[in-house]
Amino acid sequence: MQIQYKPKRNLLQTILHVEIVQGMALTLRKLFSKPITRQYPQERPDVQLGFRGQHALVRDEETGQSKCVACMRCVTVCPSRCIKITFHDDEESGARVVDTYDIEALRCVYCGFCEEVCPVNAVTLTEVFEYSGFERDEIFFNQETLLSNWDRFAEEKGGDMSSYVNPFWRPRGMSKGNLTAAKRVNVPDEWTIEGQVVGKKFKTKGTE
């Protein structure tokens, strides 16, 4: 490793404070240049697909409830341990029924792992970034709040969410044969493993 040190100042540069003058000259130039800072909220950013924003539970159009099957994968994979789920087994069908689904958003690191491992695409990080609260409880999402977040997100998207696909629902680097039926969704090319990796040494065998 080569280390390049700054040249030592001579006596004249020290007396005239050349570095301070250079800094003030830079400040003066930027003072009269065109601003590059976005004037929010008058100027809103274009939120791209795959943005990891406000948490939500996808509402099942048939049942009106969340799609969660209480598999506990999101709880297991979460690095910040911000997801907590309780459930019970239905006596007739034997299927798990979700009692509570809580996310402490203040602890979340927005990694998107919960989206990737969910076998039924029940949890998602929406493209909503404008949310805040004055109290800690306002950023603590329970099941009803998460479903309400999805309803508001669906309203912003136009209401029809049958064709909505979050790119994180399709994990990169896994063949369709290794995915559940719900996760075999079509995503933009840049979200596939082929669109992320370049080079002749990349092996495509078994990726699709």
Backbone as JSON Lines, residues from 0, in Angstrom:
{"i":0,"aa":"M","n":[0.84,-1.19,0.0],"ca":[0.0,0.0,0.0],"c":[0.88,1.25,0.0]}
{"i":1,"aa":"Q","n":[0.54,2.17,-0.86],"ca":[1.32,3.4,-0.97],"c":[0.58,4.53,-0.27]}
{"i":2,"aa":"I","n":[1.25,5.2,0.65],"ca":[0.66,6.31,1.39],"c":[1.24,7.61,0.86]}
{"i":3,"aa":"Q","n":[0.36,8.51,0.46],"ca":[0.8,9.8,-0.08],"c":[0.45,10.89,0.92]}
{"i":4,"aa":"Y","n":[1.46,11.54,1.47],"ca":[1.24,12.58,2.46],"c":[1.08,13.93,1.77]}
{"i":5,"aa":"K","n":[0.36,14.81,2.46],"ca":[0.16,16.15,1.94],"c":[1.47,16.94,2.04]}
{"i":6,"aa":"P","n":[1.82,17.68,0.97],"ca":[3.07,18.45,1.02],"c":[3.07,19.44,2.18]}
{"i":7,"aa":"K","n":[4.21,19.59,2.79],"ca":[4.34,20.49,3.92],"c":[4.24,21.93,3.46]}
{"i":8,"aa":"R","n":[3.52,22.74,4.25],"ca":[3.38,24.15,3.9],"c":[4.69,24.9,4.12]}
{"i":9,"aa":"N","n":[4.94,25.87,3.22],"ca":[6.11,26.72,3.44],"c":[5.73,27.9,4.33]}
{"i":10,"aa":"L","n":[6.69,28.74,4.63],"ca":[6.47,29.84,5.57],"c":[5.43,30.83,5.05]}
{"i":11,"aa":"L","n":[5.47,31.13,3.75],"ca":[4.53,32.08,3.17],"c":[3.1,31.56,3.23]}
{"i":12,"aa":"Q","n":[2.92,30.29,2.93],"ca":[1.59,29.69,2.99],"c":[1.04,29.68,4.41]}
{"i":13,"aa":"T","n":[1.94,29.5,5.36],"ca":[1.51,29.51,6.76],"c":[1.09,30.91,7.19]}
{"i":14,"aa":"I","n":[1.82,31.91,6.77],"ca":[1.52,33.3,7.17],"c":[0.22,33.77,6.52]}
{"i":15,"aa":"L","n":[0.03,33.44,5.25],"ca":[-1.14,33.93,4.51],"c":[-2.37,33.05,4.69]}
{"i":16,"aa":"H","n":[-2.24,31.95,5.42],"ca":[-3.38,31.05,5.64],"c":[-4.03,30.65,4.31]}
{"i":17,"aa":"V","n":[-3.2,30.12,3.43],"ca":[-3.66,29.78,2.08],"c":[-4.81,28.79,2.12]}
{"i":18,"aa":"E","n":[-4.74,27.82,2.99],"ca":[-5.78,26.8,3.03],"c":[-7.13,27.38,3.42]}
{"i":19,"aa":"I","n":[-7.14,28.35,4.32],"ca":[-8.39,29.0,4.7],"c":[-8.95,29.78,3.53]}
{"i":20,"aa":"V","n":[-8.08,30.47,2.8],"ca":[-8.52,31.22,1.63],"c":[-9.1,30.28,0.58]}
{"i":21,"aa":"Q","n":[-8.48,29.13,0.37],"ca":[-8.99,28.15,-0.59],"c":[-10.36,27.64,-0.17]}
{"i":22,"aa":"G","n":[-10.51,27.38,1.12],"ca":[-11.81,26.92,1.6],"c":[-12.88,27.96,1.44]}
{"i":23,"aa":"M","n":[-12.59,29.2,1.73],"ca":[-13.57,30.28,1.57],"c":[-13.9,30.5,0.1]}
{"i":24,"aa":"A","n":[-12.91,30.33,-0.78],"ca":[-13.17,30.47,-2.21],"c":[-14.13,29.39,-2.7]}
{"i":25,"aa":"L","n":[-13.96,28.16,-2.2],"ca":[-14.87,27.08,-2.55],"c":[-16.28,27.38,-2.05]}
{"i":26,"aa":"T","n":[-16.39,27.88,-0.82],"ca":[-17.69,28.25,-0.27],"c":[-18.35,29.34,-1.12]}
{"i":27,"aa":"L","n":[-17.59,30.3,-1.56],"ca":[-18.12,31.4,-2.37],"c":[-18.62,30.9,-3.71]}
{"i":28,"aa":"R","n":[-17.88,29.97,-4.32],"ca":[-18.31,29.42,-5.62],"c":[-19.62,28.66,-5.47]}
{"i":29,"aa":"K","n":[-19.74,27.85,-4.43],"ca":[-20.95,27.08,-4.22],"c":[-22.14,27.95,-3.84]}
{"i":30,"aa":"L","n":[-21.85,29.13,-3.27],"ca":[-22.92,30.03,-2.85],"c":[-23.73,30.52,-4.04]}
{"i":31,"aa":"F","n":[-23.08,30.71,-5.17],"ca":[-23.75,31.24,-6.36],"c":[-24.01,30.17,-7.42]}
{"i":32,"aa":"S","n":[-23.75,28.92,-7.09],"ca":[-24.03,27.85,-8.04],"c":[-25.45,27.33,-7.85]}
{"i":33,"aa":"K","n":[-25.93,26.57,-8.81],"ca":[-27.29,26.04,-8.76],"c":[-27.4,25.0,-7.64]}
{"i":34,"aa":"P","n":[-28.41,25.11,-6.78],"ca":[-28.54,24.14,-5.67],"c":[-28.88,22.75,-6.2]}
{"i":35,"aa":"I","n":[-28.34,21.75,-5.53],"ca":[-28.6,20.37,-5.93],"c":[-29.44,19.63,-4.89]}
{"i":36,"aa":"T","n":[-29.72,20.28,-3.77],"ca":[-30.51,19.66,-2.72],"c":[-31.98,19.64,-3.13]}
{"i":37,"aa":"R","n":[-32.62,18.5,-2.98],"ca":[-34.04,18.38,-3.29],"c":[-34.86,19.16,-2.26]}
{"i":38,"aa":"Q","n":[-35.74,20.02,-2.74],"ca":[-36.57,20.84,-1.86],"c":[-37.81,20.06,-1.44]}
{"i":39,"aa":"Y","n":[-37.6,19.17,-0.47],"ca":[-38.69,18.33,0.04],"c":[-39.48,19.13,1.07]}
{"i":40,"aa":"P","n":[-40.82,19.04,1.11],"ca":[-41.69,18.11,0.37],"c":[-42.24,18.65,-0.95]}
{"i":41,"aa":"Q","n":[-41.81,19.85,-1.34],"ca":[-42.3,20.37,-2.63],"c":[-41.83,19.5,-3.79]}
{"i":42,"aa":"E","n":[-40.6,19.03,-3.72],"ca":[-40.05,18.14,-4.73],"c":[-39.93,16.74,-4.13]}
{"i":43,"aa":"R","n":[-40.73,15.83,-4.62],"ca":[-40.74,14.48,-4.07],"c":[-39.9,13.55,-4.94]}
{"i":44,"aa":"P","n":[-39.18,12.63,-4.31],"ca":[-38.35,11.7,-5.09],"c":[-39.18,10.64,-5.79]}
{"i":45,"aa":"D","n":[-38.64,10.1,-6.85],"ca":[-39.28,8.98,-7.54],"c":[-38.86,7.69,-6.84]}
{"i":46,"aa":"V","n":[-39.8,7.06,-6.15],"ca":[-39.51,5.84,-5.42],"c":[-39.46,4.66,-6.39]}
{"i":47,"aa":"Q","n":[-38.35,3.97,-6.43],"ca":[-38.16,2.88,-7.38],"c":[-38.72,1.57,-6.84]}
{"i":48,"aa":"L","n":[-39.0,0.67,-7.76],"ca":[-39.48,-0.65,-7.39],"c":[-38.43,-1.37,-6.55]}
{"i":49,"aa":"G","n":[-38.86,-1.96,-5.46],"ca":[-37.94,-2.63,-4.57],"c":[-37.47,-1.78,-3.42]}
{"i":50,"aa":"F","n":[-38.0,-0.54,-3.33],"ca":[-37.64,0.31,-2.19],"c":[-38.16,-0.33,-0.9]}
{"i":51,"aa":"R","n":[-37.34,-0.36,0.13],"ca":[-37.72,-0.99,1.4],"c":[-38.21,0.06,2.37]}
{"i":52,"aa":"G","n":[-39.53,0.25,2.36],"ca":[-40.14,1.28,3.19],"c":[-41.0,0.7,4.3]}
{"i":53,"aa":"Q","n":[-42.19,1.24,4.46],"ca":[-43.07,0.87,5.56],"c":[-43.51,-0.59,5.48]}
{"i":54,"aa":"H","n":[-43.54,-1.25,6.61],"ca":[-43.92,-2.66,6.68],"c":[-45.42,-2.82,6.45]}
{"i":55,"aa":"A","n":[-45.79,-3.97,5.89],"ca":[-47.2,-4.28,5.67],"c":[-47.39,-5.78,5.56]}
{"i":56,"aa":"L","n":[-48.59,-6.22,5.91],"ca":[-49.0,-7.6,5.69],"c":[-49.98,-7.6,4.52]}
{"i":57,"aa":"V","n":[-49.7,-8.44,3.54],"ca":[-50.55,-8.5,2.35],"c":[-51.9,-9.1,2.73]}
{"i":58,"aa":"R","n":[-52.96,-8.4,2.33],"ca":[-54.31,-8.87,2.64],"c":[-54.77,-9.85,1.56]}
{"i":59,"aa":"D","n":[-55.25,-10.99,1.99],"ca":[-55.79,-11.99,1.08],"c":[-57.14,-11.51,0.56]}
{"i":60,"aa":"E","n":[-57.28,-11.43,-0.78],"ca":[-58.51,-10.92,-1.36],"c":[-59.7,-11.83,-1.09]}
{"i":61,"aa":"E","n":[-59.47,-13.11,-0.88],"ca":[-60.57,-14.04,-0.64],"c":[-61.05,-14.0,0.81]}
{"i":62,"aa":"T","n":[-60.13,-14.05,1.75],"ca":[-60.51,-14.11,3.16],"c":[-60.59,-12.74,3.82]}
{"i":63,"aa":"G","n":[-59.89,-11.76,3.26],"ca":[-59.85,-10.44,3.87],"c":[-58.85,-10.34,5.0]}
{"i":64,"aa":"Q","n":[-58.19,-11.44,5.34],"ca":[-57.18,-11.45,6.39],"c":[-55.79,-11.51,5.75]}
{"i":65,"aa":"S","n":[-54.77,-11.56,6.58],"ca":[-53.42,-11.63,6.04],"c":[-53.14,-13.02,5.46]}
{"i":66,"aa":"K","n":[-52.16,-13.08,4.59],"ca":[-51.78,-14.35,3.97],"c":[-50.85,-15.18,4.85]}
{"i":67,"aa":"C","n":[-50.47,-14.65,5.99],"ca":[-49.49,-15.31,6.85],"c":[-49.98,-16.68,7.29]}
{"i":68,"aa":"V","n":[-49.08,-17.67,7.23],"ca":[-49.41,-19.04,7.64],"c":[-48.64,-19.43,8.91]}
{"i":69,"aa":"A","n":[-48.04,-18.46,9.55],"ca":[-47.32,-18.68,10.82],"c":[-46.25,-19.75,10.69]}
{"i":70,"aa":"C","n":[-45.48,-19.71,9.62],"ca":[-44.38,-20.66,9.46],"c":[-43.17,-20.28,10.31]}
{"i":71,"aa":"M","n":[-43.15,-19.02,10.77],"ca":[-42.11,-18.5,11.66],"c":[-40.76,-18.3,10.99]}
{"i":72,"aa":"R","n":[-40.72,-18.37,9.66],"ca":[-39.44,-18.17,8.97],"c":[-38.95,-16.74,9.12]}
{"i":73,"aa":"C","n":[-39.86,-15.78,9.04],"ca":[-39.44,-14.38,9.15],"c":[-38.89,-14.1,10.54]}
{"i":74,"aa":"V","n":[-39.49,-14.69,11.56],"ca":[-39.0,-14.52,12.93],"c":[-37.6,-15.11,13.07]}
{"i":75,"aa":"T","n":[-37.39,-16.26,12.45],"ca":[-36.1,-16.94,12.57],"c":[-34.98,-16.19,11.86]}
{"i":76,"aa":"V","n":[-35.28,-15.64,10.68],"ca":[-34.24,-15.04,9.86],"c":[-33.95,-13.59,10.23]}
{"i":77,"aa":"C","n":[-34.86,-12.93,10.94],"ca":[-34.71,-11.51,11.23],"c":[-33.46,-11.25,12.08]}
{"i":78,"aa":"P","n":[-32.5,-10.46,11.59],"ca":[-31.26,-10.24,12.35],"c":[-31.43,-9.32,13.55]}
{"i":79,"aa":"S","n":[-32.46,-8.49,13.54],"ca":[-32.68,-7.56,14.66],"c":[-33.73,-8.04,15.64]}
{"i":80,"aa":"R","n":[-34.32,-9.21,15.36],"ca":[-35.32,-9.81,16.24],"c":[-36.47,-8.83,16.53]}
{"i":81,"aa":"C","n":[-36.96,-8.21,15.49],"ca":[-38.03,-7.21,15.67],"c":[-39.41,-7.77,15.35]}
{"i":82,"aa":"I","n":[-39.51,-9.04,14.92],"ca":[-40.79,-9.65,14.56],"c":[-41.18,-10.66,15.63]}
{"i":83,"aa":"K","n":[-42.43,-10.59,16.06],"ca":[-42.95,-11.54,17.04],"c":[-44.32,-12.03,16.57]}
{"i":84,"aa":"I","n":[-44.5,-13.35,16.57],"ca":[-45.74,-13.96,16.1],"c":[-46.23,-14.97,17.14]}
{"i":85,"aa":"T","n":[-47.53,-14.95,17.4],"ca":[-48.16,-16.0,18.2],"c":[-49.26,-16.63,17.36]}
{"i":86,"aa":"F","n":[-49.5,-17.91,17.57],"ca":[-50.49,-18.63,16.76],"c":[-51.07,-19.79,17.56]}
{"i":87,"aa":"H","n":[-52.12,-20.38,17.0],"ca":[-52.69,-21.61,17.58],"c":[-53.08,-22.52,16.43]}
{"i":88,"aa":"D","n":[-53.21,-23.79,16.7],"ca":[-53.6,-24.77,15.69],"c":[-55.12,-24.91,15.64]}
{"i":89,"aa":"D","n":[-55.66,-24.79,14.43],"ca":[-57.1,-24.96,14.26],"c":[-57.49,-26.42,14.52]}
{"i":90,"aa":"E","n":[-58.52,-26.63,15.32],"ca":[-58.91,-27.99,15.71],"c":[-59.44,-28.8,14.54]}
{"i":91,"aa":"E","n":[-60.09,-28.16,13.59],"ca":[-60.68,-28.9,12.47],"c":[-59.66,-29.19,11.38]}
{"i":92,"aa":"S","n":[-59.01,-28.15,10.9],"ca":[-58.09,-28.33,9.78],"c":[-56.67,-28.66,10.21]}
{"i":93,"aa":"G","n":[-56.32,-28.3,11.44],"ca":[-54.95,-28.52,11.9],"c":[-53.98,-27.46,11.44]}
{"i":94,"aa":"A","n":[-54.46,-26.5,10.66],"ca":[-53.6,-25.43,10.16],"c":[-53.33,-24.4,11.25]}
{"i":95,"aa":"R","n":[-52.23,-23.73,11.13],"ca":[-51.89,-22.69,12.08],"c":[-52.71,-21.43,11.81]}
{"i":96,"aa":"V","n":[-53.18,-20.81,12.86],"ca":[-53.95,-19.57,12.76],"c":[-53.18,-18.49,13.53]}
{"i":97,"aa":"V","n":[-52.9,-17.39,12.87],"ca":[-52.13,-16.31,13.48],"c":[-52.98,-15.55,14.48]}
{"i":98,"aa":"D","n":[-52.5,-15.44,15.7],"ca":[-53.17,-14.64,16.72],"c":[-52.65,-13.21,16.73]}
{"i":99,"aa":"T","n":[-51.34,-13.07,16.78],"ca":[-50.73,-11.74,16.76],"c":[-49.52,-11.75,15.82]}
{"i":100,"aa":"Y","n":[-49.32,-10.63,15.17],"ca":[-48.14,-10.44,14.32],"c":[-47.66,-9.02,14.59]}
{"i":101,"aa":"D","n":[-46.54,-8.9,15.26],"ca":[-46.02,-7.59,15.69],"c":[-44.64,-7.34,15.09]}
{"i":102,"aa":"I","n":[-44.44,-6.1,14.66],"ca":[-43.13,-5.65,14.16],"c":[-42.76,-4.37,14.88]}
{"i":103,"aa":"E","n":[-41.62,-4.39,15.55],"ca":[-41.1,-3.18,16.19],"c":[-40.19,-2.48,15.18]}
{"i":104,"aa":"A","n":[-40.79,-1.56,14.43],"ca":[-40.1,-0.96,13.29],"c":[-38.85,-0.18,13.69]}
{"i":105,"aa":"L","n":[-38.79,0.31,14.92],"ca":[-37.62,1.06,15.34],"c":[-36.37,0.18,15.44]}
{"i":106,"aa":"R","n":[-36.56,-1.11,15.58],"ca":[-35.43,-2.04,15.65],"c":[-35.08,-2.6,14.27]}
{"i":107,"aa":"C","n":[-35.97,-2.46,13.31],"ca":[-35.78,-3.05,11.98],"c":[-34.62,-2.39,11.25]}
{"i":108,"aa":"V","n":[-33.84,-3.19,10.53],"ca":[-32.72,-2.68,9.73],"c":[-33.06,-2.69,8.24]}
{"i":109,"aa":"Y","n":[-34.3,-3.04,7.91],"ca":[-34.8,-3.0,6.53],"c":[-33.93,-3.81,5.57]}
{"i":110,"aa":"C","n":[-33.57,-4.99,6.02],"ca":[-32.73,-5.87,5.19],"c":[-33.55,-6.6,4.13]}
{"i":111,"aa":"G","n":[-34.84,-6.78,4.36],"ca":[-35.69,-7.47,3.41],"c":[-35.64,-8.98,3.5]}
{"i":112,"aa":"F","n":[-34.94,-9.53,4.49],"ca":[-34.87,-10.98,4.62],"c":[-36.24,-11.61,4.85]}
{"i":113,"aa":"C","n":[-37.09,-10.92,5.6],"ca":[-38.42,-11.47,5.89],"c":[-39.22,-11.65,4.61]}
{"i":114,"aa":"E","n":[-39.06,-10.73,3.68],"ca":[-39.76,-10.84,2.4],"c":[-39.27,-12.04,1.6]}
{"i":115,"aa":"E","n":[-37.95,-12.25,1.62],"ca":[-37.37,-13.3,0.8],"c":[-37.74,-14.7,1.29]}
{"i":116,"aa":"V","n":[-37.81,-14.88,2.61],"ca":[-38.05,-16.22,3.12],"c":[-39.53,-16.57,3.23]}
{"i":117,"aa":"C","n":[-40.41,-15.59,3.19],"ca":[-41.84,-15.87,3.35],"c":[-42.34,-16.72,2.19]}
{"i":118,"aa":"P","n":[-42.86,-17.93,2.44],"ca":[-43.26,-18.82,1.34],"c":[-44.52,-18.4,0.62]}
{"i":119,"aa":"V","n":[-45.31,-17.51,1.23],"ca":[-46.59,-17.11,0.62],"c":[-46.64,-15.62,0.31]}
{"i":120,"aa":"N","n":[-45.5,-14.93,0.42],"ca":[-45.43,-13.49,0.14],"c":[-46.42,-12.7,1.0]}
{"i":121,"aa":"A","n":[-46.44,-13.01,2.28],"ca":[-47.39,-12.36,3.17],"c":[-46.88,-11.05,3.74]}
{"i":122,"aa":"V","n":[-45.58,-10.92,3.92],"ca":[-45.0,-9.71,4.5],"c":[-44.22,-8.98,3.42]}
{"i":123,"aa":"T","n":[-44.26,-7.66,3.48],"ca":[-43.55,-6.88,2.47],"c":[-43.13,-5.55,3.05]}
{"i":124,"aa":"L","n":[-42.08,-5.0,2.5],"ca":[-41.68,-3.63,2.78],"c":[-42.14,-2.79,1.6]}
{"i":125,"aa":"T","n":[-43.14,-1.97,1.82],"ca":[-43.76,-1.23,0.74],"c":[-42.86,-0.09,0.27]}
{"i":126,"aa":"E","n":[-43.32,0.61,-0.74],"ca":[-42.59,1.75,-1.27],"c":[-42.98,3.05,-0.57]}
{"i":127,"aa":"V","n":[-43.64,2.95,0.58],"ca":[-44.04,4.11,1.36],"c":[-42.89,4.49,2.29]}
{"i":128,"aa":"F","n":[-42.39,5.71,2.15],"ca":[-41.26,6.15,2.99],"c":[-41.65,7.3,3.91]}
{"i":129,"aa":"E","n":[-42.81,7.88,3.69],"ca":[-43.23,9.03,4.51],"c":[-44.09,8.55,5.68]}
{"i":130,"aa":"Y","n":[-43.46,8.18,6.75],"ca":[-44.21,7.85,7.96],"c":[-43.32,8.12,9.17]}
{"i":131,"aa":"S","n":[-43.94,8.6,10.2],"ca":[-43.21,8.95,11.41],"c":[-44.2,8.95,12.57]}
{"i":132,"aa":"G","n":[-43.7,9.2,13.76],"ca":[-44.56,9.26,14.92],"c":[-43.9,10.02,16.05]}
{"i":133,"aa":"F","n":[-44.72,10.55,16.93],"ca":[-44.2,11.28,18.08],"c":[-44.0,10.37,19.29]}
{"i":134,"aa":"E","n":[-44.65,9.22,19.27],"ca":[-44.53,8.26,20.35],"c":[-43.99,6.94,19.82]}
{"i":135,"aa":"R","n":[-43.33,6.2,20.69],"ca":[-42.75,4.92,20.29],"c":[-43.81,3.94,19.82]}
{"i":136,"aa":"D","n":[-44.98,3.97,20.45],"ca":[-46.05,3.04,20.1],"c":[-46.56,3.25,18.68]}
{"i":137,"aa":"E","n":[-46.38,4.45,18.13],"ca":[-46.86,4.73,16.78],"c":[-46.03,4.01,15.72]}
{"i":138,"aa":"I","n":[-44.82,3.59,16.07],"ca":[-43.96,2.88,15.13],"c":[-43.93,1.39,15.48]}
{"i":139,"aa":"F","n":[-44.8,0.98,16.39],"ca":[-44.93,-0.44,16.73],"c":[-46.15,-0.96,15.99]}
{"i":140,"aa":"F","n":[-45.93,-1.83,14.99],"ca":[-47.0,-2.29,14.11],"c":[-47.53,-3.64,14.57]}
{"i":141,"aa":"N","n":[-48.83,-3.7,14.87],"ca":[-49.46,-4.99,15.12],"c":[-50.13,-5.48,13.84]}
{"i":142,"aa":"Q","n":[-50.85,-6.59,13.93],"ca":[-51.41,-7.19,12.72],"c":[-52.41,-6.27,12.02]}
{"i":143,"aa":"E","n":[-53.27,-5.63,12.78],"ca":[-54.25,-4.73,12.18],"c":[-53.59,-3.52,11.54]}
{"i":144,"aa":"T","n":[-52.57,-3.0,12.21],"ca":[-51.86,-1.86,11.64],"c":[-51.15,-2.23,10.36]}
{"i":145,"aa":"L","n":[-50.55,-3.41,10.34],"ca":[-49.85,-3.87,9.15],"c":[-50.81,-4.08,7.99]}
{"i":146,"aa":"L","n":[-51.99,-4.59,8.26],"ca":[-53.0,-4.74,7.21],"c":[-53.5,-3.37,6.73]}
{"i":147,"aa":"S","n":[-53.62,-2.43,7.65],"ca":[-54.01,-1.07,7.27],"c":[-52.93,-0.41,6.41]}
{"i":148,"aa":"N","n":[-51.67,-0.68,6.73],"ca":[-50.57,-0.16,5.9],"c":[-50.67,-0.69,4.48]}
{"i":149,"aa":"W","n":[-51.04,-1.96,4.35],"ca":[-51.2,-2.54,3.02],"c":[-52.37,-1.9,2.28]}
{"i":150,"aa":"D","n":[-53.47,-1.64,2.98],"ca":[-54.64,-1.01,2.35],"c":[-54.3,0.38,1.84]}
{"i":151,"aa":"R","n":[-53.56,1.15,2.63],"ca":[-53.17,2.49,2.19],"c":[-52.21,2.42,1.01]}
{"i":152,"aa":"F","n":[-51.29,1.47,1.06],"ca":[-50.36,1.3,-0.06],"c":[-51.1,0.89,-1.33]}
{"i":153,"aa":"A","n":[-52.09,0.0,-1.18],"ca":[-52.88,-0.43,-2.33],"c":[-53.67,0.74,-2.92]}
{"i":154,"aa":"E","n":[-54.16,1.6,-2.06],"ca":[-54.91,2.77,-2.53],"c":[-54.0,3.71,-3.32]}
{"i":155,"aa":"E","n":[-52.76,3.88,-2.85],"ca":[-51.82,4.72,-3.58],"c":[-51.46,4.12,-4.94]}
{"i":156,"aa":"K","n":[-51.45,2.79,-5.01],"ca":[-51.1,2.12,-6.27],"c":[-52.29,2.0,-7.22]}
{"i":157,"aa":"G","n":[-53.46,2.44,-6.8],"ca":[-54.62,2.4,-7.69],"c":[-55.7,1.41,-7.28]}
{"i":158,"aa":"G","n":[-55.47,0.67,-6.22],"ca":[-56.49,-0.24,-5.7],"c":[-56.32,-1.68,-6.12]}
{"i":159,"aa":"D","n":[-56.0,-1.94,-7.37],"ca":[-55.86,-3.31,-7.85],"c":[-54.42,-3.78,-7.62]}
{"i":160,"aa":"M","n":[-54.26,-4.73,-6.7],"ca":[-52.93,-5.22,-6.36],"c":[-52.71,-6.65,-6.84]}
{"i":161,"aa":"S","n":[-53.59,-7.14,-7.7],"ca":[-53.47,-8.52,-8.18],"c":[-52.21,-8.73,-9.0]}
{"i":162,"aa":"S","n":[-51.73,-7.68,-9.65],"ca":[-50.54,-7.81,-10.48],"c":[-49.28,-7.25,-9.81]}
{"i":163,"aa":"Y","n":[-49.41,-6.79,-8.56],"ca":[-48.25,-6.22,-7.89],"c":[-47.27,-7.31,-7.47]}
{"i":164,"aa":"V","n":[-46.01,-7.08,-7.74],"ca":[-44.95,-8.01,-7.36],"c":[-43.81,-7.21,-6.73]}
{"i":165,"aa":"N","n":[-43.44,-7.59,-5.53],"ca":[-42.27,-7.01,-4.9],"c":[-41.06,-7.84,-5.3]}
{"i":166,"aa":"P","n":[-40.01,-7.22,-5.83],"ca":[-38.86,-8.01,-6.31],"c":[-38.24,-8.91,-5.25]}
{"i":167,"aa":"F","n":[-38.36,-8.53,-3.98],"ca":[-37.76,-9.34,-2.92],"c":[-38.52,-10.64,-2.71]}
{"i":168,"aa":"W","n":[-39.7,-10.77,-3.29],"ca":[-40.45,-12.02,-3.19],"c":[-39.79,-13.13,-4.0]}
{"i":169,"aa":"R","n":[-38.94,-12.75,-4.93],"ca":[-38.24,-13.75,-5.76],"c":[-36.75,-13.71,-5.41]}
{"i":170,"aa":"P","n":[-36.3,-14.58,-4.49],"ca":[-34.89,-14.54,-4.08],"c":[-33.96,-14.78,-5.27]}
{"i":171,"aa":"R","n":[-32.88,-14.01,-5.32],"ca":[-31.9,-14.18,-6.38],"c":[-31.11,-15.46,-6.15]}
{"i":172,"aa":"G","n":[-30.7,-16.08,-7.25],"ca":[-29.81,-17.22,-7.17],"c":[-30.48,-18.54,-6.88]}
{"i":173,"aa":"M","n":[-31.81,-18.58,-6.91],"ca":[-32.52,-19.83,-6.66],"c":[-33.33,-20.21,-7.89]}
{"i":174,"aa":"S","n":[-33.31,-21.47,-8.24],"ca":[-34.08,-21.93,-9.38],"c":[-35.56,-21.97,-9.03]}
{"i":175,"aa":"K","n":[-36.4,-21.91,-10.04],"ca":[-37.83,-21.92,-9.79],"c":[-38.27,-23.22,-9.13]}
{"i":176,"aa":"G","n":[-37.57,-24.3,-9.42],"ca":[-37.92,-25.58,-8.84],"c":[-37.73,-25.62,-7.34]}
{"i":177,"aa":"N","n":[-36.9,-24.74,-6.8],"ca":[-36.66,-24.7,-5.36],"c":[-37.53,-23.69,-4.64]}
{"i":178,"aa":"L","n":[-38.41,-23.03,-5.38],"ca":[-39.27,-22.01,-4.8],"c":[-40.68,-22.55,-4.63]}
{"i":179,"aa":"T","n":[-41.4,-21.98,-3.65],"ca":[-42.82,-22.31,-3.52],"c":[-43.58,-21.7,-4.69]}
{"i":180,"aa":"A","n":[-44.78,-22.17,-4.91],"ca":[-45.58,-21.7,-6.04],"c":[-45.81,-20.19,-5.97]}
{"i":181,"aa":"A","n":[-46.03,-19.68,-4.77],"ca":[-46.31,-18.25,-4.61],"c":[-45.1,-17.4,-4.96]}
{"i":182,"aa":"K","n":[-43.9,-17.95,-4.82],"ca":[-42.7,-17.16,-5.06],"c":[-42.18,-17.29,-6.5]}
{"i":183,"aa":"R","n":[-42.86,-18.04,-7.32],"ca":[-42.45,-18.14,-8.72],"c":[-43.07,-17.0,-9.51]}
{"i":184,"aa":"V","n":[-42.68,-15.8,-9.17],"ca":[-43.23,-14.6,-9.78],"c":[-42.23,-14.02,-10.76]}
{"i":185,"aa":"N","n":[-42.75,-13.3,-11.72],"ca":[-41.91,-12.65,-12.72],"c":[-41.42,-11.31,-12.17]}
{"i":186,"aa":"V","n":[-40.13,-11.11,-12.22],"ca":[-39.52,-9.87,-11.75],"c":[-38.73,-9.25,-12.9]}
{"i":187,"aa":"P","n":[-38.43,-7.94,-12.83],"ca":[-37.6,-7.31,-13.86],"c":[-36.25,-8.0,-14.0]}
{"i":188,"aa":"D","n":[-35.68,-7.93,-15.18],"ca":[-34.42,-8.62,-15.46],"c":[-33.3,-8.21,-14.51]}
{"i":189,"aa":"E","n":[-33.29,-6.94,-14.11],"ca":[-32.21,-6.5,-13.23],"c":[-32.31,-7.09,-11.83]}
{"i":190,"aa":"W","n":[-33.44,-7.74,-11.53],"ca":[-33.61,-8.37,-10.22],"c":[-33.3,-9.87,-10.26]}
{"i":191,"aa":"T","n":[-33.04,-10.4,-11.43],"ca":[-32.65,-11.8,-11.53],"c":[-31.16,-11.93,-11.29]}
{"i":192,"aa":"I","n":[-30.7,-13.13,-11.0],"ca":[-29.27,-13.33,-10.77],"c":[-28.48,-13.09,-12.06]}
{"i":193,"aa":"E","n":[-29.1,-13.39,-13.21],"ca":[-28.41,-13.15,-14.48],"c":[-28.2,-11.66,-14.72]}
{"i":194,"aa":"G","n":[-29.16,-10.86,-14.25],"ca":[-29.03,-9.43,-14.44],"c":[-28.09,-8.76,-13.47]}
{"i":195,"aa":"Q","n":[-27.66,-9.47,-12.43],"ca":[-26.78,-8.9,-11.42],"c":[-25.33,-9.3,-11.61]}
{"i":196,"aa":"V","n":[-25.09,-10.45,-12.24],"ca":[-23.73,-10.98,-12.35],"c":[-23.28,-10.94,-13.8]}
{"i":197,"aa":"V","n":[-22.07,-10.47,-14.03],"ca":[-21.5,-10.44,-15.37],"c":[-20.17,-11.15,-15.34]}
{"i":198,"aa":"G","n":[-19.78,-11.64,-16.48],"ca":[-18.49,-12.32,-16.56],"c":[-18.63,-13.72,-17.12]}
{"i":199,"aa":"K","n":[-17.59,-14.22,-17.78],"ca":[-17.63,-15.52,-18.43],"c":[-17.59,-16.67,-17.43]}
{"i":200,"aa":"K","n":[-17.06,-16.44,-16.24],"ca":[-16.93,-17.51,-15.28],"c":[-18.23,-17.81,-14.52]}
{"i":201,"aa":"F","n":[-19.25,-16.98,-14.73],"ca":[-20.52,-17.19,-14.0],"c":[-21.23,-18.39,-14.6]}
{"i":202,"aa":"K","n":[-21.62,-19.34,-13.79],"ca":[-22.31,-20.54,-14.24],"c":[-23.83,-20.36,-14.11]}
{"i":203,"aa":"T","n":[-24.52,-20.5,-15.22],"ca":[-25.97,-20.3,-15.23],"c":[-26.72,-21.6,-15.05]}
{"i":204,"aa":"K","n":[-26.04,-22.7,-14.95],"ca":[-26.7,-24.0,-14.84],"c":[-27.49,-24.09,-13.55]}
{"i":205,"aa":"G","n":[-28.78,-24.38,-13.69],"ca":[-29.64,-24.6,-12.54],"c":[-30.21,-23.33,-11.94]}
{"i":206,"aa":"T","n":[-29.97,-22.17,-12.56],"ca":[-30.51,-20.94,-12.0],"c":[-31.93,-20.68,-12.44]}
{"i":207,"aa":"E","n":[-32.38,-21.36,-13.45],"ca":[-33.76,-21.17,-13.92],"c":[-34.43,-22.51,-14.06]}
